[in-house]
Amino acid sequence: MPYDPLAKEDPDVTLPADKREIGGLGIFMTKKMMDSVRYEYRDGQNILTLKKKL
């Protein structure tokens, strides 16, 4: 089943932690730290490609 974790809106990190919804920070931090994050659904598989220049 296709699932694009990048489609969800980024959490509002300006709010205090107790005022935010639970979850979503992992993908948010990944998008901020990586140079490129791409999702595709191909051949019945979810593929999330992360690129970071070292």
Distance bins in CASP14 RR format, pairs under 12 A and 6 or more apart:
PFRMAT RR
TARGET T0000
AUTHOR 0000-0000-0000
RMODE 2
METHOD distances of the structure
MODEL  1
1 41 0 0 0 0 1 0 0 0 0 0 0
1 44 0 0 0 0 1 0 0 0 0 0 0
1 45 0 0 0 0 0 1 0 0 0 0 0
1 46 0 0 0 0 1 0 0 0 0 0 0
2 39 0 0 0 0 1 0 0 0 0 0 0
2 40 0 0 0 0 1 0 0 0 0 0 0
2 41 1 0 1 0 0 0 0 0 0 0 0
2 42 0 0 0 0 1 0 0 0 0 0 0
2 43 0 0 0 0 0 1 0 0 0 0 0
2 44 0 0 0 0 1 0 0 0 0 0 0
2 45 0 0 0 0 1 0 0 0 0 0 0
2 46 1 0 0 1 0 0 0 0 0 0 0
2 47 0 0 0 0 0 1 0 0 0 0 0
2 48 0 0 0 0 0 1 0 0 0 0 0
3 27 0 0 0 0 0 1 0 0 0 0 0
3 39 0 0 0 0 1 0 0 0 0 0 0
3 40 0 0 0 0 0 1 0 0 0 0 0
3 41 0 0 0 0 1 0 0 0 0 0 0
3 44 0 0 0 0 0 1 0 0 0 0 0
3 45 0 0 0 0 0 1 0 0 0 0 0
3 46 1 0 1 0 0 0 0 0 0 0 0
3 47 0 0 0 0 0 1 0 0 0 0 0
3 48 0 0 0 0 1 0 0 0 0 0 0
4 27 0 0 0 0 0 1 0 0 0 0 0
4 37 0 0 0 0 0 1 0 0 0 0 0
4 38 0 0 0 0 0 1 0 0 0 0 0
4 39 1 0 1 0 0 0 0 0 0 0 0
4 40 0 0 0 0 1 0 0 0 0 0 0
4 41 1 0 0 1 0 0 0 0 0 0 0
4 46 1 0 0 1 0 0 0 0 0 0 0
4 47 0 0 0 0 0 1 0 0 0 0 0
4 48 0 0 0 0 1 0 0 0 0 0 0
5 23 0 0 0 0 0 1 0 0 0 0 0
5 24 0 0 0 0 1 0 0 0 0 0 0
5 26 0 0 0 0 1 0 0 0 0 0 0
5 27 1 0 1 0 0 0 0 0 0 0 0
5 28 0 0 0 0 0 1 0 0 0 0 0
5 30 0 0 0 0 1 0 0 0 0 0 0
5 31 0 0 0 0 1 0 0 0 0 0 0
5 37 0 0 0 0 1 0 0 0 0 0 0
5 38 0 0 0 0 0 1 0 0 0 0 0
5 39 1 0 0 1 0 0 0 0 0 0 0
5 41 0 0 0 0 0 1 0 0 0 0 0
5 46 0 0 0 0 1 0 0 0 0 0 0
5 47 0 0 0 0 0 1 0 0 0 0 0
5 48 1 0 0 1 0 0 0 0 0 0 0
5 50 0 0 0 0 0 1 0 0 0 0 0
6 24 0 0 0 0 0 1 0 0 0 0 0
6 26 0 0 0 0 0 1 0 0 0 0 0
6 27 1 0 0 1 0 0 0 0 0 0 0
6 28 0 0 0 0 0 1 0 0 0 0 0
6 30 0 0 0 0 1 0 0 0 0 0 0
6 31 1 0 0 1 0 0 0 0 0 0 0
6 34 0 0 0 0 0 1 0 0 0 0 0
6 36 0 0 0 0 0 1 0 0 0 0 0
6 37 1 0 0 1 0 0 0 0 0 0 0
6 38 0 0 0 0 1 0 0 0 0 0 0
6 39 1 0 1 0 0 0 0 0 0 0 0
6 40 0 0 0 0 0 1 0 0 0 0 0
6 41 0 0 0 0 0 1 0 0 0 0 0
6 46 0 0 0 0 0 1 0 0 0 0 0
6 47 0 0 0 0 0 1 0 0 0 0 0
6 48 1 0 0 1 0 0 0 0 0 0 0
6 49 0 0 0 0 0 1 0 0 0 0 0
6 50 0 0 0 0 0 1 0 0 0 0 0
7 27 0 0 0 0 1 0 0 0 0 0 0
7 31 0 0 0 0 0 1 0 0 0 0 0
7 39 1 0 0 1 0 0 0 0 0 0 0
7 41 0 0 0 0 0 1 0 0 0 0 0
7 46 0 0 0 0 0 1 0 0 0 0 0
7 48 0 0 0 0 0 1 0 0 0 0 0
8 21 0 0 0 0 0 1 0 0 0 0 0
8 23 0 0 0 0 1 0 0 0 0 0 0
8 24 1 0 0 1 0 0 0 0 0 0 0
8 25 0 0 0 0 0 1 0 0 0 0 0
8 26 0 0 0 0 0 1 0 0 0 0 0
8 27 1 0 0 1 0 0 0 0 0 0 0
8 28 0 0 0 0 1 0 0 0 0 0 0
8 31 0 0 0 0 0 1 0 0 0 0 0
8 39 0 0 0 0 0 1 0 0 0 0 0
9 21 0 0 0 0 0 1 0 0 0 0 0
9 24 0 0 0 0 1 0 0 0 0 0 0
9 27 0 0 0 0 0 1 0 0 0 0 0
9 28 0 0 0 0 1 0 0 0 0 0 0
9 31 0 0 0 0 0 1 0 0 0 0 0
10 20 0 0 0 0 0 1 0 0 0 0 0
10 21 0 0 0 0 0 1 0 0 0 0 0
10 23 0 0 0 0 0 1 0 0 0 0 0
10 24 0 0 0 0 1 0 0 0 0 0 0
10 25 0 0 0 0 1 0 0 0 0 0 0
10 26 0 0 0 0 0 1 0 0 0 0 0
10 27 0 0 0 0 1 0 0 0 0 0 0
10 28 1 0 1 0 0 0 0 0 0 0 0
10 29 0 0 0 0 0 1 0 0 0 0 0
10 30 0 0 0 0 0 1 0 0 0 0 0
10 31 1 0 0 1 0 0 0 0 0 0 0
10 32 0 0 0 0 1 0 0 0 0 0 0
11 17 0 0 0 0 0 1 0 0 0 0 0
11 19 0 0 0 0 0 1 0 0 0 0 0
11 20 1 0 1 0 0 0 0 0 0 0 0
11 21 1 0 0 1 0 0 0 0 0 0 0
11 22 0 0 0 0 1 0 0 0 0 0 0
11 23 1 0 0 1 0 0 0 0 0 0 0
11 24 1 0 1 0 0 0 0 0 0 0 0
11 25 1 0 0 1 0 0 0 0 0 0 0
11 26 0 0 0 0 1 0 0 0 0 0 0
11 27 0 0 0 0 1 0 0 0 0 0 0
11 28 1 0 1 0 0 0 0 0 0 0 0
11 29 0 0 0 0 0 1 0 0 0 0 0
11 31 0 0 0 0 0 1 0 0 0 0 0
11 32 0 0 0 0 0 1 0 0 0 0 0
12 19 0 0 0 0 1 0 0 0 0 0 0
12 20 1 0 0 1 0 0 0 0 0 0 0
12 21 0 0 0 0 1 0 0 0 0 0 0
12 24 0 0 0 0 0 1 0 0 0 0 0
12 25 0 0 0 0 0 1 0 0 0 0 0
12 28 0 0 0 0 0 1 0 0 0 0 0
13 19 0 0 0 0 0 1 0 0 0 0 0
13 20 1 0 0 1 0 0 0 0 0 0 0
13 21 0 0 0 0 0 1 0 0 0 0 0
13 23 0 0 0 0 0 1 0 0 0 0 0
13 24 0 0 0 0 0 1 0 0 0 0 0
13 25 1 0 0 1 0 0 0 0 0 0 0
13 26 0 0 0 0 0 1 0 0 0 0 0
13 28 1 0 0 1 0 0 0 0 0 0 0
13 29 0 0 0 0 1 0 0 0 0 0 0
13 31 0 0 0 0 0 1 0 0 0 0 0
13 32 0 0 0 0 1 0 0 0 0 0 0
14 20 0 0 0 0 1 0 0 0 0 0 0
15 21 0 0 0 0 1 0 0 0 0 0 0
17 23 0 0 0 0 0 1 0 0 0 0 0
17 25 0 0 0 0 1 0 0 0 0 0 0
20 28 0 0 0 0 0 1 0 0 0 0 0
21 28 0 0 0 0 0 1 0 0 0 0 0
23 29 0 0 0 0 0 1 0 0 0 0 0
24 30 0 0 0 0 1 0 0 0 0 0 0
24 31 0 0 0 0 0 1 0 0 0 0 0
25 31 0 0 0 0 0 1 0 0 0 0 0
25 32 0 0 0 0 0 1 0 0 0 0 0
25 33 0 0 0 0 0 1 0 0 0 0 0
26 32 0 0 0 0 1 0 0 0 0 0 0
26 33 0 0 0 0 1 0 0 0 0 0 0
26 34 0 0 0 0 0 1 0 0 0 0 0
26 37 0 0 0 0 0 1 0 0 0 0 0
27 33 0 0 0 0 0 1 0 0 0 0 0
27 34 0 0 0 0 0 1 0 0 0 0 0
27 37 0 0 0 0 1 0 0 0 0 0 0
27 39 0 0 0 0 0 1 0 0 0 0 0
27 48 0 0 0 0 1 0 0 0 0 0 0
27 50 0 0 0 0 0 1 0 0 0 0 0
28 34 0 0 0 0 0 1 0 0 0 0 0
28 37 0 0 0 0 0 1 0 0 0 0 0
29 37 0 0 0 0 0 1 0 0 0 0 0
29 50 0 0 0 0 0 1 0 0 0 0 0
30 36 0 0 0 0 0 1 0 0 0 0 0
30 37 1 0 0 1 0 0 0 0 0 0 0
30 38 0 0 0 0 0 1 0 0 0 0 0
30 39 0 0 0 0 0 1 0 0 0 0 0
30 48 0 0 0 0 1 0 0 0 0 0 0
30 49 0 0 0 0 0 1 0 0 0 0 0
30 50 1 0 0 1 0 0 0 0 0 0 0
30 51 0 0 0 0 0 1 0 0 0 0 0
30 52 0 0 0 0 0 1 0 0 0 0 0
31 37 1 0 1 0 0 0 0 0 0 0 0
31 38 0 0 0 0 0 1 0 0 0 0 0
31 39 0 0 0 0 0 1 0 0 0 0 0
31 48 0 0 0 0 0 1 0 0 0 0 0
31 50 0 0 0 0 1 0 0 0 0 0 0
31 51 0 0 0 0 0 1 0 0 0 0 0
31 52 0 0 0 0 0 1 0 0 0 0 0
32 50 0 0 0 0 0 1 0 0 0 0 0
32 52 0 0 0 0 0 1 0 0 0 0 0
33 50 0 0 0 0 1 0 0 0 0 0 0
33 51 0 0 0 0 0 1 0 0 0 0 0
33 52 1 0 0 1 0 0 0 0 0 0 0
33 53 0 0 0 0 0 1 0 0 0 0 0
34 48 0 0 0 0 0 1 0 0 0 0 0
34 49 0 0 0 0 1 0 0 0 0 0 0
34 50 1 0 1 0 0 0 0 0 0 0 0
34 51 1 0 0 1 0 0 0 0 0 0 0
34 52 1 0 1 0 0 0 0 0 0 0 0
34 53 0 0 0 0 1 0 0 0 0 0 0
34 54 0 0 0 0 0 1 0 0 0 0 0
35 49 0 0 0 0 0 1 0 0 0 0 0
35 50 0 0 0 0 1 0 0 0 0 0 0
35 51 1 0 1 0 0 0 0 0 0 0 0
35 52 1 0 1 0 0 0 0 0 0 0 0
35 53 1 0 1 0 0 0 0 0 0 0 0
35 54 0 0 0 0 1 0 0 0 0 0 0
36 48 0 0 0 0 0 1 0 0 0 0 0
36 49 1 0 0 1 0 0 0 0 0 0 0
36 50 1 0 0 1 0 0 0 0 0 0 0
36 51 1 0 1 0 0 0 0 0 0 0 0
36 52 0 0 0 0 1 0 0 0 0 0 0
36 53 0 0 0 0 1 0 0 0 0 0 0
37 47 0 0 0 0 0 1 0 0 0 0 0
37 48 1 0 0 1 0 0 0 0 0 0 0
37 49 1 0 0 1 0 0 0 0 0 0 0
37 50 1 0 1 0 0 0 0 0 0 0 0
37 51 1 0 0 1 0 0 0 0 0 0 0
37 52 0 0 0 0 1 0 0 0 0 0 0
38 46 0 0 0 0 0 1 0 0 0 0 0
38 47 0 0 0 0 1 0 0 0 0 0 0
38 48 1 0 0 1 0 0 0 0 0 0 0
38 49 1 0 1 0 0 0 0 0 0 0 0
38 50 0 0 0 0 1 0 0 0 0 0 0
38 51 0 0 0 0 1 0 0 0 0 0 0
39 45 0 0 0 0 0 1 0 0 0 0 0
39 46 1 0 0 1 0 0 0 0 0 0 0
39 47 1 0 0 1 0 0 0 0 0 0 0
39 48 1 0 1 0 0 0 0 0 0 0 0
39 49 1 0 0 1 0 0 0 0 0 0 0
39 50 0 0 0 0 0 1 0 0 0 0 0
40 46 0 0 0 0 1 0 0 0 0 0 0
40 47 1 0 1 0 0 0 0 0 0 0 0
40 48 0 0 0 0 1 0 0 0 0 0 0
40 49 1 0 0 1 0 0 0 0 0 0 0
41 47 1 0 0 1 0 0 0 0 0 0 0
41 48 0 0 0 0 0 1 0 0 0 0 0
42 48 0 0 0 0 0 1 0 0 0 0 0
42 49 0 0 0 0 0 1 0 0 0 0 0
END
